[in-house]
Amino acid sequence: VKYGYDRASNRTWRENPSDPNREHDWLYHYDGLNRLQTAQRGELNGSHTAIETLDAAQCWKLDPTGNWSEFRQDENGNGTWDFNQTRTANAVNEITDISNTPSNIWATPAYDKNGNTTTNPRPDLGTNATMTATFDAWNRMTKLVDDANSNVLLENQYDGRSFRVAAKEYTSGALAATREYYFTDSWQCLEEHVDTSNTPRRQYVWGMRYIDDLIARDRDISPSGGLLGERLYYLADANWNTTAVVSDSGSVQERYEYDPYGNLSYFAPDFTPRTSSNYSVHYTYTSREWAPDVGLYYFRNRWYDPQLGRFSSRDPIGFEGGTFNLYENLFGLSYTDSSGLRIDQSPRARCYRRAAATRDRLLRLIHEDLAYNLYLCAHEYYECTQGRPYEGYECGKCSEPIPGCILQAYRIYQFDMGRLRAGFPRVLRECDRLPGRVQ
């Protein structure tokens, strides 16, 4: 796979010469903030500046905090947008409405008070199809249910480190298997066991270049179990996306392709499409684990929805990630996010973090000043009742100055808050002028 970049280090094209049909080259364009705006798939021309034969295209319009306000898709490359979607989001970047033309097949997500997505749209399952997610007290997704028939799709169990150590897999609502995971301290899965068996059903070998540098997988495919008879080697691109798996002899067994936000497609070695993996390959997009029954990727600390192009819960590290949208996919086309906690180190992001830290510090000081001034009012009243009145207090009339004292304390508080509200947006506008992250 070959790549090209612009002067801002945005990836502008991706060429896949292994496809004999040349249907999986990509051409990318960005807005003024280096955010992905269009992606075209087909065959690149010789200078990598245009798609000669268009097979598909996608287009996004983003609001100031990175939410998709519009999404369009040309599914067959005929130059017509077959799918048009508009979205609205609230002040904390939760999606509040999704509308589509020509058919309104997407449901609108719903959230709990911690910002976790409890109602997930599943347009791949049908019109307005949804699944309900349950989260525990640590905002970890523990259960997913198909709302059309109330069938359980998946249950997750975690240890004290928040490692997902077990997954209950269901078929038509009935428990089919309980898969147990055994990890290194670095959160790399080494073995998988099924149900109560002590014999591993899968084993993984990881490289040293990156936490998700998956080298090989051994799998038990024998009817009776107990024999790791299938070995596959993983091939990855520059984003650690698994692009193919090969056998011991080096022959390709299966290929994988992705759109910019991680929607996965399976192919035979000759790029004939498949509906699912013939080899139960789950470590795919950025080498994170794909859960096909629920249509989500497991990014260790949280789950990622490729259809929505965002995470299903807020970033556990808050605004340290360098964005004011805690659901945003920060890794894009050029980076990775192995833990769901990626921190953007661009000058703009560092400016945002400094601004947020300064704002929080000033908020603490303002509230501490208010509390201190109210304490002084109470203290002056107490001294007055003890026969030691301050200036403006008269014995027997100690309560009369109190309302004025409290009013003055809140006037000071409102003045300070007004200055902060007026100044913070100006600081953010200055941050916006700095170079931001690239895709």
RAURBEL-V547521 format. One record per residue. N is the residue number from 1. SS is DSSP state (alpha for helix, beta for strand, coil for the rest). Layout:
<<N & SS> <N & SS>>
//
This chain:
<<1 & coil> <2 & beta> <3 & beta> <4 & beta> <5 & beta> <6 & coil> <7 & coil> <8 & coil> <9 & coil> <10 & coil> <11 & beta> <12 & beta> <13 & beta> <14 & beta> <15 & beta> <16 & coil> <17 & coil> <18 & coil> <19 & coil> <20 & coil> <21 & coil> <22 & coil> <23 & coil> <24 & coil> <25 & beta> <26 & beta> <27 & beta> <28 & beta> <29 & beta> <30 & beta> <31 & coil> <32 & coil> <33 & coil> <34 & coil> <35 & coil> <36 & beta> <37 & beta> <38 & beta> <39 & beta> <40 & beta> <41 & beta> <42 & beta> <43 & beta> <44 & beta> <45 & coil> <46 & coil> <47 & coil> <48 & coil> <49 & coil> <50 & coil> <51 & beta> <52 & beta> <53 & beta> <54 & beta> <55 & beta> <56 & beta> <57 & beta> <58 & beta> <59 & beta> <60 & beta> <61 & beta> <62 & beta> <63 & coil> <64 & coil> <65 & coil> <66 & coil> <67 & coil> <68 & beta> <69 & beta> <70 & beta> <71 & beta> <72 & beta> <73 & beta> <74 & beta> <75 & coil> <76 & coil> <77 & coil> <78 & coil> <79 & coil> <80 & coil> <81 & coil> <82 & coil> <83 & beta> <84 & beta> <85 & beta> <86 & beta> <87 & beta> <88 & beta> <89 & beta> <90 & coil> <91 & coil> <92 & coil> <93 & coil> <94 & coil> <95 & beta> <96 & beta> <97 & beta> <98 & beta> <99 & beta> <100 & beta> <101 & beta> <102 & coil> <103 & coil> <104 & coil> <105 & coil> <106 & coil> <107 & coil> <108 & coil> <109 & coil> <110 & beta> <111 & beta> <112 & coil> <113 & coil> <114 & coil> <115 & coil> <116 & coil> <117 & beta> <118 & beta> <119 & beta> <120 & beta> <121 & beta> <122 & coil> <123 & alpha> <124 & alpha> <125 & alpha> <126 & coil> <127 & coil> <128 & coil> <129 & coil> <130 & beta> <131 & beta> <132 & beta> <133 & beta> <134 & beta> <135 & beta> <136 & coil> <137 & coil> <138 & coil> <139 & coil> <140 & coil> <141 & beta> <142 & beta> <143 & beta> <144 & beta> <145 & beta> <146 & beta> <147 & coil> <148 & coil> <149 & coil> <150 & coil> <151 & beta> <152 & beta> <153 & beta> <154 & beta> <155 & beta> <156 & beta> <157 & beta> <158 & beta> <159 & coil> <160 & coil> <161 & coil> <162 & coil> <163 & coil> <164 & beta> <165 & beta> <166 & beta> <167 & beta> <168 & beta> <169 & beta> <170 & beta> <171 & beta> <172 & coil> <173 & coil> <174 & beta> <175 & beta> <176 & beta> <177 & beta> <178 & beta> <179 & beta> <180 & beta> <181 & beta> <182 & beta> <183 & beta> <184 & coil> <185 & coil> <186 & coil> <187 & coil> <188 & coil> <189 & beta> <190 & beta> <191 & beta> <192 & beta> <193 & beta> <194 & beta> <195 & coil> <196 & coil> <197 & coil> <198 & coil> <199 & coil> <200 & coil> <201 & coil> <202 & beta> <203 & beta> <204 & beta> <205 & beta> <206 & beta> <207 & coil> <208 & coil> <209 & coil> <210 & coil> <211 & coil> <212 & coil> <213 & coil> <214 & beta> <215 & beta> <216 & beta> <217 & beta> <218 & beta> <219 & beta> <220 & coil> <221 & coil> <222 & coil> <223 & coil> <224 & coil> <225 & coil> <226 & coil> <227 & coil> <228 & coil> <229 & coil> <230 & beta> <231 & beta> <232 & beta> <233 & beta> <234 & beta> <235 & beta> <236 & beta> <237 & coil> <238 & coil> <239 & coil> <240 & coil> <241 & coil> <242 & beta> <243 & beta> <244 & beta> <245 & beta> <246 & beta> <247 & coil> <248 & coil> <249 & coil> <250 & coil> <251 & coil> <252 & beta> <253 & beta> <254 & beta> <255 & beta> <256 & beta> <257 & beta> <258 & beta> <259 & coil> <260 & coil> <261 & coil> <262 & coil> <263 & coil> <264 & beta> <265 & beta> <266 & beta> <267 & beta> <268 & coil> <269 & coil> <270 & coil> <271 & coil> <272 & coil> <273 & beta> <274 & beta> <275 & coil> <276 & coil> <277 & coil> <278 & coil> <279 & coil> <280 & coil> <281 & coil> <282 & coil> <283 & beta> <284 & coil> <285 & alpha> <286 & alpha> <287 & alpha> <288 & coil> <289 & beta> <290 & beta> <291 & beta> <292 & coil> <293 & coil> <294 & coil> <295 & coil> <296 & beta> <297 & beta> <298 & beta> <299 & coil> <300 & coil> <301 & coil> <302 & coil> <303 & beta> <304 & beta> <305 & beta> <306 & coil> <307 & coil> <308 & coil> <309 & coil> <310 & beta> <311 & beta> <312 & coil> <313 & coil> <314 & coil> <315 & coil> <316 & coil> <317 & coil> <318 & alpha> <319 & alpha> <320 & alpha> <321 & alpha> <322 & coil> <323 & coil> <324 & coil> <325 & coil> <326 & coil> <327 & coil> <328 & beta> <329 & coil> <330 & coil> <331 & coil> <332 & coil> <333 & coil> <334 & coil> <335 & coil> <336 & coil> <337 & coil> <338 & coil> <339 & coil> <340 & coil> <341 & coil> <342 & coil> <343 & coil> <344 & coil> <345 & coil> <346 & coil> <347 & alpha> <348 & alpha> <349 & alpha> <350 & alpha> <351 & alpha> <352 & alpha> <353 & alpha> <354 & alpha> <355 & alpha> <356 & alpha> <357 & alpha> <358 & alpha> <359 & alpha> <360 & alpha> <361 & alpha> <362 & alpha> <363 & alpha> <364 & alpha> <365 & alpha> <366 & alpha> <367 & alpha> <368 & alpha> <369 & alpha> <370 & alpha> <371 & alpha> <372 & alpha> <373 & alpha> <374 & alpha> <375 & alpha> <376 & alpha> <377 & alpha> <378 & alpha> <379 & alpha> <380 & alpha> <381 & alpha> <382 & alpha> <383 & alpha> <384 & alpha> <385 & alpha> <386 & coil> <387 & coil> <388 & coil> <389 & coil> <390 & coil> <391 & coil> <392 & coil> <393 & coil> <394 & coil> <395 & coil> <396 & coil> <397 & coil> <398 & coil> <399 & coil> <400 & coil> <401 & coil> <402 & alpha> <403 & alpha> <404 & alpha> <405 & alpha> <406 & alpha> <407 & alpha> <408 & alpha> <409 & alpha> <410 & alpha> <411 & alpha> <412 & alpha> <413 & alpha> <414 & alpha> <415 & alpha> <416 & alpha> <417 & alpha> <418 & alpha> <419 & alpha> <420 & alpha> <421 & alpha> <422 & alpha> <423 & alpha> <424 & alpha> <425 & alpha> <426 & alpha> <427 & alpha> <428 & alpha> <429 & alpha> <430 & alpha> <431 & alpha> <432 & alpha> <433 & coil> <434 & coil> <435 & coil> <436 & coil> <437 & coil> <438 & coil> <439 & coil>>
//
